[in-house]
Amino acid sequence: RNNREGEDQKKMMYVLRCLTLGAMTAALMTSNNGLRMSTTSRLYSIQEREAPIQKQKLDKINEMKQASVNLRHPLVEDLADLETISISHDSYNLLKFHGSYQQDDREKRKKGQEKAFQFMLRLKVPSGECPGAVYNVLDDLCENYGQKDLRITTRQAWQIHGILKKDLKHVIRTIMEAGSTTIGGCGDINRNVMLPPAPIDDDNRPQYRVARHWAAVCAELFVPQTEAFSEIWCDGTKLASVQYWKRHIYTDNDSLDPAQLKNIKSIEEFKKNDESQVDNFIQDWMRRDNGHGIILPKSETTEPIYGETYLPRKFKIGVTVEGDNSIDVYINDIGVVVCDDLSGVNILVGGGLGRTHGKQTTFARTAQEMAYVPNEQIPQVLKAIVAVQRDHGNREIRANARLKYLVHTLGIDAFKSLVEAYHGASLDPPRPMKPWRYSDWLGWHDAGDGTLFCGINVEQGRIRDFDGENAPQLRSFLKDAIKNTGCDLILSPSQSIILRNIQPDDKKNIHALMIQHNILPVEAVDPLTRLSMACPALPLCGLAVTEAERYLPTMLTRIRALLDHLSMNREEVLIRMTGCPNGCARPYMAELAFVGDGKSSYQLYIGGSPALTRVGFAYKDRCKVASIEHDLEPLFIMWRDQREHPYESFGDFVHRLGKDALLQFTASYTPTAPLATA
């Protein structure tokens, strides 16, 4: 203990050299947004490393985690009670760590009757990669145990809705037996790791191959170590299935040299003994202790990085290459950008979008560039950042528990110093990067390894055989494409889907299947639709105050009609919609966003960039759905008539003018567009 306290004293002095006492006090206690830290200073808590979390006053969810015995109780007891169709409040929160949410359909509630509870499962799908065989298993599960559809999330994962309590164990075990998992889909741990959905694999563009490697490392480095998952869902047995994404980590040794990654095994070639070798690498990287407080003692916890109370809040990581911002890299707690020369990565920290209407201490925030990290140091620095959040994140006020609030309150320089203290060495400044661009990777592309990949637009990520003449039959299309061509899938950050491993001779077969199942080629998709996203919202999300997924197609039709009315029929705008302010569809990064703030109204957010590099601003509250054209028309007119050049985007235009100028113009403008009748 004395040795550890000595290290902590050195760490404290290291941090204090970066801050004057007055600046530190101001940073910790308040910010420009009025955000206050909890009563126990996170910075000072590193002086007492034996129990840093226990020194804080814990909120109820952290107390629940602490008492759960590594995510077991009371969930074990509640799941065993099959006389009921629901679980307790504590188990509801605990079940999130296992990848599930308890829900009920609000439109089917009946007065005086118990809610018809069901469960949503969210899978861990690192980098969005889904082998065809795994998709077939999920398709069968949604048909036999769910609501006969699947949904692609905005973090490249699958969701299955409508699972009953009595079927939960069977469905989760079946998913695990197929080589997938729900662990890491939800909860106060590292969530699904994002990656550009382009399966590029050639020596001219090796950055994508390296990015896949680091995404898989990020996915495995922070997997919870508790045995609760196998005990509850698999009766304690170790399954023979192989988790396919680990093949991107596989090398003949534990080298972190990107040159070792040239011969990644295929899904079929990657066997159990290969996976065991990868697991050994990961365990070594995970548990390697530099003596600066990252790793918690075995005597305290079975979780060397997370500890008994895991993280204060959910944690999100995205990995990409220079210039490719298909993943919305700035919205992540950690953004990892592979440098073009493959020598290392730039690390961004502190992004996150969740907020609460009317609560100024909550806000959307883009990540900031923190450091350049050479390859051999990447796992250790990632662990240091997570350990900083573990020990210094706010566990008293859950609304302020994300890493973004810690970075915002300390400032990027002081936060970096704190990471350096845990890392045990200084970090280099970030290196210059290419300009960002956004690509959804839809349409046909050459993968560089002799195969093709094809991106298919999926409106709001819903994989279903829709009713109606000429309606898309997405489930049937995917099943037939996998059966007839042997292709695999990648889920995209824009809720669409990529078919990969297509042989050139099978391109015509994919075209024929698209026609047969009413799947539009990307050229026939309205750009407003192609660029849009929405969260599920009603009727299953308990946080939604209004519609999102179900109403966005109608809203886009109305916006297209408005643009046509204004002779702007060729314009495109990146539009997103959510049923509440939590930001699941990343609305605050969009050029135009509808954020639910009432039963039939939205808060308008505008001014995000087409390249997804900045947060927009709240333009107007309580915009009624019935008259939305009249709220948008003056903005579009200004954009049409006052932009600097024909290619200035809507988001860039309103960002340049600012809220005051926009409001001044709209105050004297009389709308001319007709309102939609429905």
N, C-alpha and C positions, 0 to 999 in steps of 0.2 A: 504494500500500500504506500509506504514512504517513497519508494522509487517512482510509483505512478504519480504521486502528488508532486514529486520533483519535476517530472515531465510536464505536468499540467501548469506548474509555475512558469516554466520556460515558455510554454504555449501562450500563457496569459501575457507575459512580457513581449512576446512577438507581436501579438495583436495590439497591445497598448502602444507600441512604437508607431503604429499606423494611425492612431487616433489621439487627438487631444482630449482631455477630460470633458471639456465643454461640448465639443462636437459629438463625442460618444454619448453623452447624456441626452443631447437633443435628438440624436438619431434613434436611440433606444426608446425614448419615452413618447416621442410624437413625430409626425411627418407632416408634409404639406396637406395630406389628406385627412389629418386628424387621427391617424391610426395609432393606437397605443399597444405596446407590448404587454404581456401579462406581468403580474406583480413580481415574479422572480425573473431577474435579468438572465437572458439566455447566454450572454457573453460571460457573466460571472459563474454560471453553472459549471463550466469546465474545470473550475478549481476543485470540485468534489465529484470525481469521476466514478466513485463506487456506486452511486445511485443518482445519476443526473436527472432522470425523469421524475423520480419520487420526490425530489426537492420542489417540484412544481405542484400546484393545485390542479388536479386532473378533472376534466369534464367527465360526464357520465359515460360516454362512449370509451374513453381511455380507461376508466375504472372497470368497465365491462371487459375490455381486452385483457387487462391485468389479471382479472379473476377467472378468465376463461380456461386457464391451463393450456396455453398455446392453441387457442381457437377451437376448443372442444365443447365446453359447457356454457350454457345449458342446451346447446344445439343437439347433442347426442340424445338427451332425454326428450326434447320436443319432437325430434324426427321419429323416435320410437313410438310416440303416442299417435297411433293411426285412427284413434277415435275422433280426432279433430282434423280439419282440413287446413289449419293455419299453424303458425308458430308464435312464440312470445316475442315481445319487443326486443329483448336482448338477443334472442336468436335471429331475429330479423336483421339486426346490425352485424351479427357474427357471420351469418350466412353469406354476406357480401364477399368475405374473404375466400369463400369456397366457390364464388363465381355465380351467385344467384340472388335475385331480388324477389321478395314476396309482393304480389300485386293483386288488384282486383279490377274488374271492368266497371268503371263508374256508371256506365250507361245501363248496366244490368242490375244495379242496386235496387232493392225493394224495401220499403219502410217496414220495420219490424222483423226483418229477416237478416240472418248472418250474411256477410259479404261472401261472394263466390270467389274465394281466394285461389290463386294460381301462382305459378313461379316462372320467372324469366331466367334463362341460363345465358350467360355470356362467356364465350370461349376465349382462351388465350390463343391467339393466332399470330405469332411473331412475324412481323414484316408483311402480314396479310396472306402468307403463303398457305395454300390449301390443296393438297393432292386430290386428284379425282376420286380416289377410293374413300377418302375422308368425307368429301362432299356427299357421296352416295349414302354413307352411314347417317349423316345429318339429315339428308332428305327423307330417309326412312323414319327417323325419329320424329321429325316434325309432322309427318303424315300420320303416324300411329299414336303419338303421345302429345303433340302440340296442336297448333291452330293451322296446320297445313301450309305454313310458309316459313321462310327464314328471312333474317334482316341483317344487312351489312351495316356495321357501325361506322362512325366517322373516324375511328381509330383502327380500321382494317380488321375488325373481328366479326364473328358471327354471334347473333342472338337468336335464341329459340324461345318463343312465347307460348304460354298456355299449358305448361307442364303441371300436373297435379302432384300434391305432396306424396301420395302413395307411389308415384312413378319416379320421383326425383332420383332416388338411389340408383335405380336401373339405368336411367338415361345418362347420368353422370358416369357411371362405371362403363357403359357402352362407349361413350366418348373417349374415355381413357384407354380402353382396349383397342380403339382405332388408331392410337398414337397421337391423340390430341388431349386437351385438358381444359378445365374451367378455372384452375388455380391461377390467379393473376388477372382474371377478368374484371374483378371489382375489389373493393376493400382498401384499407390504408397501407398499401404496399405498392411496389412497382407494377403499373398496369401494362397493357399491351404495347409493345415497342413498335413504332412506326418506321417505315422505310419507303422510298419511292417505289411504285408498283411496276417498275420496268425491269424485267428479268434479263438485263443486258449482261452478256458474258463473252467478252472478247478482249484480246490483249491491247487493243487500241483504246478501250475504255475500262481499264481495270478498276477504276474508282468504285464502280457499282458492285463489283465482286467483293472488294474490301469493305464497303458499307454493309453488305449482307453479313459479313463476318462479325463486324462490331455490333450490329443489331442483335444477332443471335447471342453474342456475349452479354450484352445488356439484359437480354431476356432471361438468361440463366444465372447471371451473377447475383441477382437479387430475388431468387426464388425462395420463399419461406422454407425453413428446414424442419418445421414441425411434422410429426408423423400423423397428425390429426386427419389429413386428407385421405391417406390410404386406409386408416383405421375406420373412418366413417363411411366411405364410399366403396371401398374394396375389401372390407373385413380384414384389413391388415396385410393382405397379400401383395406381393410385388408382381406387377403385370409384365408379361413378356413383350408387350408392344414397344416400338421404338419411336421416340419423338423426332420427327423428320427434320425439324429446323436445326437440330444440333449438328447436322452434317456440315453446316457452314463454318463451324468452329474447328472441325477435324483437321489435324495435321499429323505428321509422323512424330512430332514432339510438341512441347508446349510453347514453341516459339511464337512471338507476336510479330514476326516479320511478314509483311503482306506478300512477299515473294513466295512464301510457303503455301499460298492459297490458290495456286493455279489449277490444281486437279481435284476440285470438289466432287465428292461422290454423288451419284444420282440417288434419288429416294430409294430405288430398288437395291442399289449396291450398299447402302448404309445399313449395317447390321448391328446386332446387339453388342457385340464385342467392340465395335467402333464407338457406339454410344457410351459404353463403359469407360473407354479411354477419354472421351470428351468430358464425361462427368468427373473423372479424376483431375483433369486440368482445371475445371471450374471450381471444384472443391479446394484445390490448392490456391487458386487466385482469390477465392472468397475468404478463406480463413487465414491467409498470409497476414501476419501481424507486424506492423512497422513500429509498434511501441508508442504510438502517438494518439491512442484513444479511439481508433476506428473500430477495432474488434473488441467485443465485450467478453469478459471472462466466462469460461465454461461453467464455473461454479454459480454464475448468476442466471444463465439462460441457455436454451438450446438454439437460440437465434443469434449467431455471432455478429450480424450486422444490425438486425432490426431490434433485438431485445424483446422483452415480454409484452411491451405495449406497442410494438411495431412502429409505424411512422405516425406523426400527428394527423396526416391526411393523405389522400391519394397522391401518387407520384407518377409522373409521365415523362417518358424519354422518347425522343425521335432522332433518327440517324439519317443523314443524307450526304450528298456530294456537293461540291461547290457549284452554285448556279441553279440547282434543281430544288425548287421549293414546292414540290407537289405535296409535301407532308405538312405544310403550315408549321415550319420548324420553330417559329418564334412563340408558339403557344405552349411549349413544353417546359417542364421544370428543368430538364437538361436537354439541350440540343447538341448533337454531335455531328460535326461537318468534316468529312474526310477531305484532307487537302489534296490538291491535284498531284503533287509530287509523291504522295503516299508516305511521307515521312512521319505523319501524325495527323492530329485533328484539332480543329478549333472547338472550344467548348462554350456554349451559351447557357445561361442560367436565369431562372426567375420568371418564366412565362406562365400564363394561366388566365382563364377567361371568366370563371364563375363570379357572380356578383349578386347583390340583392337590391331590388328597386327601393329607392329612398334611403339607402344605407351607404353613406359616403365613405365609410371605412372599408367597404368592399368595392373592388374595381377590377376591370380587365387590364392585363399588363403584358407587354411583349418582353421576351427574354433579352438579356444583354450579353454581348460578347465578354467573356471572362479571361480566357487564356488559350494559348497554343500548348498542346500536350503531345510529346513524341510517343510513338506506338508502345514502347516498353513501359510507359507510365500510365497508360489509359485506365486499366482496371483499378489501380490504386487511387487515381484522382476521382474516378466515378464513385468509388467507395467513400472517399473523404467527403464528397458533396452530400451523399446520402447520410453519412454520420453527422454532419453538421445539422442537417434538417432533423434528424432523429433527436439530437440533444438540445437544439436551440429553437426548433419550431414551436409554435404556440399550441400548447395542449390544454389551455384554459378556455379559449374562445375559438370554437371550431370554425366559425366563419372567417377567421384570420389565420388558419392553420397551414395554408399552402406555403410552399417555399417562396413564392413571389412576394409575400408580405415580409419575410425575413430579409430578402435581398433589397426590397424597396426601403425598408426601415434602416438597415445598416448602411446601405449604399454599396455599389458594386466593388469599390476598392476595399472597404472593410470586410465585406463578405469574402472576397478573394483571399485576404489575409487570414481569415479564419479557416478557409479551406487549406491554405498553405500550412497552417499550424497542425492540422490533422495529417496532412500529407507528409510533413516533415522536411519540406524543401520549398524553395520559391518556384513560382510558375512564370513562364514567359508570357509576354503580351500576345494577344491574338494576332494572327497573320492576316494580311489583306486577302480578300476573297473576290471571286467573280461576282458581277451583278446577278441578282436573283431573277428567275423567271418562274412562272407557274405553268405546269403542264399536267393534264389529267391522263395522258398516255392512252387516250382512246384512239380507235382506228388500228390500222395495220402497221407493224414495225418489224424490223430485222433484229433478232436477238444477238446476232454476231457469232453464234455457235452452229450455224446451219439450220436453225429453226426460226419460226415466226411467232409473234404474239399479237393478239387482237383485243383491243379494249371495247367493251360493250357498255353503253349507257344504261344504268338502272335507276329509275326515278326513286329518290329517297331510300335507295338500298333495299327495297322490298322484293324478295325473290318469291314469286307466286305465279300460278297460272290464272291470270285475271279473267273475269267474266266480260263478255261483250264481244261484238263482231270486231275483228282486227285487233283485239287486245293482245298484248304480249303474253306469251306462254313461257315464262322465264324458267320455271322449274323443269319443264319438259325439255326445253332447249338445252339446258346445261347437262341434264342426264344423257340426252342423245349425243351431244358433242363429246362428252367423256367416253361414252360407249363406242362411238364410231371413229374417233380420232385418237383416243388415249391422252387427250390434253389434261393438264392440271390447271389450277386456278390461282389467281392472286386477287385479293380484295383491295380496292383502292381507297385512298383517304377521302375521295369524293363520293364514296358509297357506290361506286360502280365496280365492274369486274373485268379482270384481264384473263383471257384464255392463253395459256403458254404451252411451250413444247409442241407447237403445231408444225408438222412437216410441210414443206412447200406444196407437195402434191395434195395435201388435205385442205388447202385454202378454199378450193371450190366447194368442198363438202361443208365447210363452215358457212359459206355464203348460202348454200342451199338450205341448210338448217335454219338460218336466220329468216329466210323468206318463209319457210314452212311454219315457223313459230311466231311470226309477226314481230321480229326483232329488227328495229330500224338500224341501218348503218349510221355511223356517227355524222356523216354529211347531211343526213335527213333530220337530225335532231336540232330543234331550235336552240341557239346558243344560250338563251335565258334558262332553258331547262338543263342543258349540259353543265352549266356553271353553278347550278343551284344545289342547295342542301337543306335538309330539315331534320329535326329530331322527331321521335315517334309521338310525343305529347299524348293527347287524349286518344283513347279512353283509359289506357293502362298506367301511364306515368302519374304517380301520386303528387308530383310537383307542378304539373302543367296547370295553367290557368285558362288556356285556350288552345285552339288547334295549331298544328304545324304540318306534319306529314300529310294529313288528309286534305288540308286546304291549300297547300302551296301550289299544286297544279292549277287550281282555279285562279289563284293570285297571279301566277305567271301569265296565264291567258289574258287577264285584265291588264297587266302591265304591257304585254305585247300590243294589245288593242290601243292602249293609250299612246305608245310610241308610234304606232301607225297613224293615229289621229294627228300627231304632231309632225308627220313626215320624217320620222326617225326610224323607219322600219328596218334599217340595216344595223342598228346599234345593238350592242350587247353589254350587259351589266352583271357583275357577280353578285348574286342575291342569295341570302340565307334566312331561314325562319326557325324560331324556337317558340315553344309554348310557355316558357318561363325564362327568367334571366340567368339561369345556371350556365348557359352557353354550350350545351352539348354539340350543337351543329356549328360551332365556332362563328357565331353571327358577328361578333365585334371586329373581326378581321375583314368582313365583306365590304364591298362598295356600298351596298344597300342591304339593310337587315331589318327584319320584323321580329321584335322581341315581345312576347306576350305580356301584357300588363293589365288585362281585364278580360271578361268573358267574351267580348266582341271587339277588342281593341289591341293595338300594338304600340310599343315604343319604337320610333324610327331611329335606327343608328345608321349613319352614313360616313363616308370618308376613308374607309379602308382602301388599301392599294390593290391593284390587279395582281401584283407579285406577292401579296400577303405578307407585307413587312411592317405594318403598323396597325394599331387599333384605331377604329373610327371614333366618332363622338355622338352623343345623344342629341338628336336634332329636335325631336318633338315627342311628347308623351300623349297617351290616350288617343291615338289616331283610330278613328272608327273604321271598321272593315267596310261598312256600307258606303263610305265616301272617300275611300283611300285614293282614288284617282285625283281628287282635288288637293290632296296633300302632296302628291308626287308631281303633278303637272308643272307647277312653277319651278321646281328644281330641274326638271328635264328641259324646260324652255330656257332657263338660264344657261344650262350646259350646252344646248344647241347653239345659242346665239352669242355666248361670251367666252367660249373656250379659246385658249391661246392658239391651238392648231387642230386640224381635223382628227388627230389621233390622241388628243388628251382624253383620258378615260374619265368616266363619271366620278369615280372615287378620287382621282387626283385633282379634278376640277373643284369639287366641293371642299376638299382638304385645303386647297390653295386659297379659296375665297374665305372660308371660315363661317362659323355659325351666324355671327351678327349680320354679315352681308347677305346671307341667304334669307334670314328672317326679315330683313328690311325690304328685300325685293318681294317676298311672298305676301307681305302685309298689304301691298297695294295691287296685287295681281288678282284678276278675276278669271277663274278657271272656265274653260270652254268645253272640255271633254264630257261626254255623257257618262253617267254612272252605270255600272253593271246592274242588271235587273235581278241577278241572283248571286 
